[in-house]
Amino acid sequence: MFATNASMDGRLAEISAPTLVLTGDSDVGSTPEMAEVMAAEIPDSHLVVLNDTRHLPPVEHPAETAEVLRTFFRAQPASISPS
C-alpha cells in the first residue's frame, strides 16, 4: 500500500480535514500497523482499531462501526471551512 508507494511519500501530511482511520485488528490487506502509520502521518487524525474484525468493519460489525462514526462526527465542529 502507501508504505511502499513512493508517490504517497509525504502526501498524507497534506491532508487538512479531520480524518478517521478505521481498521480491523485482523485485517491482512490494510493491517493495523499500516493504519497506525497513516494516522501518525495525517495531522489531526483519529485511529480506531476494531477487535475481531478483518477488512470490512461496516459489514462485520455495523453497529460498532456506526457508533465509531457517530462519535467521530459529533466531535467535529459544526462548520468546517476550507483553509
Secondary structure, DSSP 8 states (H G I E B T S, - for coil): -GGG-GGGTTTGGG--S-EEEEEETT-SSS-HHHHHHHHHHSTTEEEEEETT--S-HHHHSHHHHHHHHHHHHHTS-S-----
